[in-house]
Amino acid sequence: MRCFLIIFLSFTSLVYTQEKTVYEVEFIGIKKTKTTFLEALISTQKDKPLDSLQLNKDVILLKRLPAISNANYKVIKGKENSYSVSFNIEENFTIIPETGFWTSANNQFSYKIGLYDYNFLGRNITLGGFYQNNGYNTYGANFKAPNLFSNKFGLAVSYQNWKSEEPLYFDNTSANYLYNNISYEVLGLYQVNFKNEINFGVNIFNEKYEYISGATNPSVPQNLDVDKMLYKFVYTYNNLDYFYQYVNGFKSVFYGQYVSSDNEFQNNFLIFWNDFFYYKRVGEKGNWANRLRVGLSSNKKTPFAPFALDNNVNLRGVGILVDRGTGSIVLNTEYRHTFYDKKKFAIQGNAFIDSGTWRNPGGDLNDFFKSENVRIYSGVGLRFSSKKIYNATFRIDYGFSLKDKSGGLVFGVGQYF
């Protein structure tokens, strides 16, 4: 027994003395981002065991930050079993002007300008606002601090006064309405672990619809002014790895919303949808990207159905707010290939297929399989991307229908998905 105890203590002592320990963590290349913020964010800590698996996770976590375009690490042996860990950081420029231009539903030339800092105070905080003119004045402001209270818990607050002319569809006809939404939103942000995150909160808003032109119906109001409350829940599973303009891995985002409203035209309703993303690197210069969206809402026959069919949301080339539904299934797939790649700038070409089907308001699930509700578009595009400025990708796509002769150009900032 005594011999066994001596052997056990000797083995325990040997294992303990052989354990690799981190005696220093440093970040090389950071300018704006605060070292204290990064130290609190990652799992590799001073005076704790050295774990290569955790180091790899920390690098992926750092590359997901808007402030960082790329990261890697180096481990240097010190005295005995102590090691120094150096994270080599390439920072993004994160104070970004936001601009955009398009033609709205009433053929009005529209533009949007704004300014956002995606690394405010060097602590991964988004702060900014925008102004938009599409014949009407729209403006908003946003604050998002995912790590405001700890490395896991944060807060997002936003305000928006949105106006736009939008078509509503009923009785195989349509009418144009001026839509105005004034909203205040507060969300709690909780990072469960490396791959899972939950957002939850409330949005208090007022909606107004004012008739402008088109068909009328006694059952469809020409003016509507409703106060509403929206309860929001978002669950994200994120297993994506980034390398500049390339993405690899799987991501799922579930959105659930319950809207409380009390009027004869819009009752309380539930809406949910899930976005599934899958990205695969193809060789050195290729990237296959996919998005599947599946969504349903309360199914009332109403022109105010929540799922829109639109150029900028789901099908490139289809037009602006051409239809609405109470259910939606959309698959976007595209192959991106890098033709030009330098230290600060890259150009990609892409070929895509966007397909989708909708459930008509008040319809049934069989609507998804009716040919008149299925739309398929294909096309090609270009991406001009800065590798040093966060989300600075200008895209242009031309999409055309595989069922009829419709089609058109779609411009935007950031990848389509």
C-alpha positions in Angstrom: 0.0 0.0 0.0 2.8 2.4 0.9 4.6 1.5 -2.3 1.4 2.2 -4.3 0.9 5.6 -2.6 4.5 6.6 -3.4 4.0 5.6 -7.1 0.7 7.5 -7.3 2.1 10.7 -5.8 5.2 10.5 -8.1 3.0 10.1 -11.2 0.7 13.0 -10.1 3.7 15.2 -9.5 5.2 14.2 -12.9 1.9 15.0 -14.8 1.6 18.3 -13.0 5.1 19.4 -13.7 4.7 18.4 -17.4 1.6 20.4 -17.9 2.1 23.3 -20.3 1.2 26.7 -18.9 0.6 30.1 -20.5 2.7 32.7 -18.8 2.0 35.5 -21.3 -0.6 36.5 -23.9 0.0 39.3 -26.3 -1.7 40.8 -29.3 0.5 42.1 -32.2 -0.8 44.5 -34.8 -3.8 46.0 -33.0 -4.2 49.8 -33.2 -7.8 50.7 -32.2 -9.0 47.5 -30.5 -8.4 47.5 -26.8 -6.1 44.8 -25.5 -8.2 44.4 -22.3 -11.3 43.7 -24.4 -9.5 40.9 -26.4 -8.0 39.4 -23.3 -11.4 39.1 -21.7 -13.0 37.7 -24.8 -10.7 34.8 -25.6 -10.4 31.6 -23.5 -6.6 31.4 -23.7 -5.5 33.1 -20.4 -2.3 33.8 -18.5 -1.4 31.2 -15.8 -3.8 28.6 -17.3 -3.0 25.4 -19.3 -2.0 25.7 -22.9 -4.6 24.1 -25.1 -4.1 24.0 -28.9 -7.8 23.2 -29.6 -8.8 26.3 -27.6 -6.2 28.4 -29.4 -7.7 27.5 -32.8 -11.2 28.4 -31.5 -9.9 31.7 -30.2 -8.5 32.5 -33.7 -11.9 31.8 -35.3 -13.6 33.9 -32.7 -11.3 36.8 -33.3 -11.8 36.6 -37.1 -15.6 36.9 -36.6 -15.2 40.3 -35.0 -15.9 43.2 -37.4 -12.6 44.8 -36.3 -10.4 42.0 -37.4 -9.8 40.9 -41.0 -7.5 38.0 -40.2 -5.7 36.5 -37.2 -3.2 33.7 -36.4 -1.1 32.7 -33.4 2.4 31.7 -32.5 3.5 29.8 -29.4 7.0 30.3 -28.0 8.5 28.1 -25.3 9.9 29.9 -22.2 11.4 28.5 -19.0 10.5 24.9 -18.1 6.9 24.2 -19.3 5.7 27.8 -19.6 4.8 29.3 -23.0 4.2 32.7 -24.5 1.2 33.0 -26.9 1.2 35.8 -29.5 -1.9 36.5 -31.6 -1.0 38.3 -34.8 -3.9 40.6 -35.7 -4.8 42.4 -39.0 -7.3 45.0 -38.2 -10.1 46.3 -40.4 -11.0 49.9 -40.8 -14.4 50.0 -39.1 -15.7 53.6 -39.5 -17.7 53.1 -42.6 -19.9 55.5 -44.6 -23.1 53.7 -45.8 -24.4 54.6 -49.3 -26.9 53.1 -51.6 -29.1 53.9 -54.6 -32.0 52.2 -56.3 -35.4 52.6 -57.9 -38.3 52.2 -55.5 -41.8 50.7 -56.1 -43.1 54.0 -57.5 -40.1 54.3 -59.9 -38.7 57.0 -57.6 -34.9 57.4 -57.6 -33.8 56.6 -54.0 -30.7 56.9 -52.0 -29.4 56.1 -48.6 -26.5 57.6 -46.6 -25.2 56.8 -43.2 -22.2 56.4 -41.0 -21.4 53.5 -38.7 -18.5 52.6 -36.4 -18.3 48.8 -36.0 -15.6 49.0 -33.3 -16.6 52.0 -31.2 -14.2 52.6 -28.3 -12.2 49.6 -29.5 -14.7 47.2 -27.8 -16.7 45.6 -30.6 -19.5 48.1 -30.3 -21.6 49.2 -33.3 -22.8 52.8 -33.3 -24.3 54.7 -36.1 -27.3 56.0 -38.1 -28.6 56.6 -41.5 -30.9 58.9 -43.6 -32.8 57.6 -46.6 -34.8 59.4 -49.3 -37.1 57.4 -51.6 -39.5 60.3 -52.1 -40.0 60.3 -48.3 -37.7 60.9 -45.4 -36.5 57.9 -43.4 -33.9 57.8 -40.6 -32.7 55.6 -37.9 -30.0 55.0 -35.2 -28.4 51.8 -33.9 -26.4 50.8 -30.9 -25.1 47.2 -30.4 -22.6 46.1 -27.7 -22.4 42.2 -27.6 -20.0 42.3 -24.7 -21.3 45.3 -22.8 -21.8 43.6 -19.4 -19.4 40.6 -19.8 -17.7 38.5 -22.5 -21.1 36.7 -22.9 -23.8 39.3 -22.2 -24.6 42.5 -24.1 -27.3 44.9 -25.3 -28.7 46.2 -28.6 -30.9 49.4 -28.9 -32.3 50.8 -32.1 -34.7 53.5 -33.3 -36.2 53.9 -36.8 -38.7 56.1 -38.6 -39.3 54.3 -41.9 -41.4 55.6 -44.8 -41.9 54.0 -48.2 -44.4 53.6 -50.9 -45.4 49.9 -51.1 -47.9 47.8 -53.1 -50.5 45.7 -51.4 -52.1 42.8 -53.2 -55.7 41.7 -53.0 -58.4 40.3 -55.3 -55.8 39.8 -58.1 -55.3 43.6 -58.1 -53.0 45.9 -56.2 -52.9 49.4 -54.7 -50.0 51.6 -53.6 -49.9 52.8 -50.0 -47.6 55.1 -48.1 -46.2 52.9 -45.3 -44.8 54.5 -42.1 -43.2 52.5 -39.3 -41.8 54.2 -36.1 -40.1 51.7 -33.8 -38.1 51.4 -30.7 -36.3 48.1 -30.0 -34.3 46.7 -27.0 -32.6 43.3 -27.2 -30.5 41.3 -24.7 -27.6 39.5 -26.4 -26.3 36.3 -24.7 -23.4 34.2 -26.1 -24.0 30.7 -24.7 -20.7 29.4 -26.0 -18.4 29.5 -28.9 -21.0 28.4 -31.4 -24.4 29.4 -29.9 -26.0 32.7 -29.2 -29.4 33.9 -28.1 -31.0 37.4 -28.7 -34.3 38.3 -27.0 -36.3 41.4 -26.5 -39.2 43.7 -27.5 -40.0 46.1 -30.2 -42.7 48.8 -29.7 -43.9 50.3 -32.9 -46.6 52.2 -34.7 -47.7 51.3 -38.3 -49.5 53.6 -40.6 -50.9 52.8 -44.1 -52.3 55.7 -46.3 -53.9 54.9 -49.6 -52.2 56.6 -52.6 -53.5 55.0 -55.8 -54.8 51.8 -57.4 -57.6 49.4 -56.7 -59.9 49.6 -53.6 -62.1 47.2 -51.7 -64.5 47.8 -48.8 -62.7 45.1 -46.8 -59.3 46.8 -47.3 -58.9 50.0 -45.3 -57.6 53.1 -47.1 -56.1 54.4 -43.9 -54.7 52.4 -41.0 -53.0 53.6 -37.8 -52.1 50.8 -35.4 -49.9 50.6 -32.2 -48.2 47.2 -31.9 -45.7 45.3 -29.7 -43.4 42.7 -31.1 -41.6 40.1 -28.9 -38.5 38.8 -30.6 -36.4 35.7 -30.1 -33.3 34.8 -32.2 -31.2 31.7 -31.9 -27.9 31.4 -33.8 -25.7 28.4 -34.3 -22.4 29.6 -35.9 -19.7 27.3 -37.1 -18.2 29.6 -39.8 -14.6 30.2 -40.4 -13.4 33.3 -42.4 -10.4 33.9 -44.4 -10.7 37.4 -46.0 -13.4 37.1 -48.7 -13.7 33.3 -48.3 -16.1 31.5 -45.9 -16.3 27.9 -44.9 -18.7 26.1 -42.6 -22.4 26.0 -41.5 -24.6 28.5 -39.8 -28.3 28.5 -38.7 -30.3 31.4 -37.6 -33.9 31.0 -36.2 -36.1 34.1 -35.9 -39.3 33.9 -33.9 -41.7 36.9 -33.4 -45.1 37.4 -31.8 -46.8 40.6 -32.8 -49.6 41.9 -30.5 -52.1 44.1 -32.3 -55.8 44.8 -31.7 -57.8 46.0 -34.7 -60.2 44.5 -37.2 -57.8 44.2 -40.0 -54.6 42.9 -38.2 -55.0 40.5 -35.3 -52.2 39.2 -33.2 -50.0 37.0 -35.2 -47.0 34.7 -35.0 -44.1 34.6 -37.6 -41.0 32.5 -37.7 -38.3 31.6 -40.2 -35.0 29.9 -40.2 -32.0 30.7 -42.4 -29.6 27.8 -43.1 -26.2 28.8 -44.5 -23.6 26.4 -45.9 -20.2 27.5 -47.4 -17.5 25.4 -48.9 -14.1 26.4 -50.1 -13.4 25.1 -53.6 -9.7 25.0 -54.4 -7.7 28.1 -53.7 -9.9 30.7 -55.4 -13.5 29.2 -55.3 -16.3 29.5 -52.8 -19.6 27.7 -53.0 -22.3 29.5 -50.9 -25.9 28.5 -50.1 -28.8 29.9 -48.2 -32.1 28.1 -47.5 -34.9 30.1 -45.9 -38.1 28.4 -44.6 -40.7 30.6 -42.9 -44.4 30.6 -41.9 -46.7 33.1 -40.3 -50.3 33.2 -39.0 -52.4 32.5 -42.1 -55.0 35.1 -42.6 -56.3 36.3 -46.0 -54.9 39.9 -45.8 -53.0 42.2 -48.1 -50.6 42.8 -45.2 -48.9 39.4 -45.4 -45.4 39.6 -44.0 -43.2 37.6 -46.5 -42.3 39.7 -49.4 -41.0 38.7 -52.9 -38.3 41.2 -53.6 -35.0 41.8 -55.5 -33.0 42.8 -52.4 -34.3 40.1 -50.1 -34.6 36.8 -51.9 -34.7 36.6 -55.7 -32.3 38.7 -57.7 -34.0 40.1 -60.8 -37.6 39.6 -59.7 -38.4 43.2 -59.1 -39.4 45.4 -56.1 -42.1 44.0 -53.7 -43.8 42.1 -56.5 -45.8 39.8 -54.2 -46.5 38.8 -50.6 -47.4 35.6 -48.8 -47.9 34.0 -45.4 -45.2 31.3 -46.0 -41.9 31.2 -47.9 -39.3 28.7 -49.0 -36.3 30.2 -50.8 -33.0 28.6 -51.9 -30.1 30.7 -53.0 -27.0 29.1 -54.3 -24.0 30.6 -56.0 -20.4 29.9 -56.9 -17.9 32.7 -56.3 -14.5 32.8 -57.9 -11.7 35.2 -57.2 -10.1 36.7 -60.4 -8.0 39.3 -58.7 -6.5 39.1 -55.3 -4.0 41.5 -53.8 -3.1 42.5 -50.2 -5.8 45.1 -49.9 -8.3 44.4 -52.6 -10.1 41.4 -54.4 -12.5 41.0 -57.3 -14.8 38.0 -57.5 -17.2 36.8 -60.2 -20.2 34.7 -59.3 -22.9 32.6 -61.0 -26.1 32.0 -59.1 -29.6 30.4 -59.0 -32.3 31.9 -56.8 -35.5 29.9 -56.4 -38.5 30.3 -54.2 -42.1 29.5 -53.6 -44.8 31.2 -51.4 -48.0 30.4 -49.6 -50.8 32.8 -50.6 -52.5 34.7 -47.8 -55.3 32.5 -46.5 -54.0 29.6 -48.6 -52.8 26.1 -47.6 -49.4 24.3 -47.7 -50.2 23.0 -51.2 -49.6 26.5 -52.5 -45.9 25.8 -52.1 -46.2 23.2 -54.9 -48.3 25.2 -57.4 -46.3 26.2 -60.4 -47.7 29.7 -60.5 -46.2 30.3 -57.0 -42.7 29.0 -57.9 -40.1 31.4 -59.3 -36.6 30.5 -60.5 -34.0 33.1 -61.4 -30.4 32.7 -62.5 -27.6 35.1 -63.3 -24.1 36.4 -62.9 -22.4 39.1 -61.0 -19.3 40.8 -59.7 -17.9 41.6 -56.2 -15.4 44.3 -55.5 -14.1 43.8 -52.0 -11.7 45.7 -49.7 -9.7 43.3 -47.5 -9.0 46.1 -45.0 -12.4 47.7 -44.5 -15.2 45.8 -42.7 -18.1 44.7 -45.0 -16.7 46.8 -47.9 -18.0 44.6 -50.7 -19.8 46.3 -53.6 -21.9 43.8 -55.5 -23.7 43.9 -58.8 -25.9 41.1 -60.1 -28.0 40.5 -63.2 -30.8 38.0 -62.6 -33.2 36.6 -65.2 -36.2 34.4 -64.9 -36.0 30.8 -66.2 -39.8 30.8 -66.6 -40.4 34.1 -68.5 -38.6 37.1 -69.9 -38.4 39.1 -66.7 -35.0 40.2 -65.1 -33.0 43.1 -63.9 -29.9 44.4 -62.2 -29.5 44.4 -58.4 -26.9 46.5 -56.6 -25.8 46.3 -53.0 -23.1 46.5 -50.3 -21.9 43.3 -48.7 -22.4 39.8 -50.1 -26.0 38.9 -50.9 -25.9 36.2 -48.2 
